[in-house]
Amino acid sequence: MQSSQTRFRHLKMQVQRKLAESLRLAETYFKREFPMPTINYDLRGVKAGVAYLQKNEIKFNRTLLLENTHEFIHQVVPHELAHLIVYQVFGRVKPHGKEWQGVMNGIFHLPAETCHQFDVQNVQGKTFEYRCVCQTHFLSIRRHNRILKEGVEYLCRKCKGKLVFVGENEM
């Protein structure tokens, strides 16, 4: 059985291959070259990846990559790269707007999904239970602390009711 370091090294190579393959597709389509982005794997929390447009950098969540290898490499990697390509071609536009969807569908031939469906239990950490009129919400420690320390109020997107603290949860 291979060590987790060896497995991670292999996954990083697969990510680089997927990036190179996707970049070639974009270069062929737009008839121009794009620089290979800087990649790191220190993203924490429930996001699988984040593209930093001006830096031409992508941060990936190592834990979600290790737990969801196939889907991560085939969907998340091109998803984040598409953000960088759109920025370099069109400038600042809506993050998941028609330009990004066009790159995902028309160039990468992938569904333009804006959110992953990975199990985030291992990366989520402690949550805090809040309720509104229509449902229960689980807020991160960051949002909970903003409510306590800064008096920030969060509203439900459905009923527009204020979220009221109920209790802590261990995830």
Secondary structure, DSSP 8 states (H G I E B T S, - for coil): ---HHHHHHHHHHHHHHHHHHHHHHHHHHHTS-----EEE-B--SS-SEEEETTTTEEEEBHHHHHHSHHHIIIIIHHHHHHHHHHHHHH-S--TTSHHHHHIIIIIS-----SS-----HHHH--EEEEE-SS-EEEEEHHHHHHHHHH----B-TTT--B-EEEEEE--
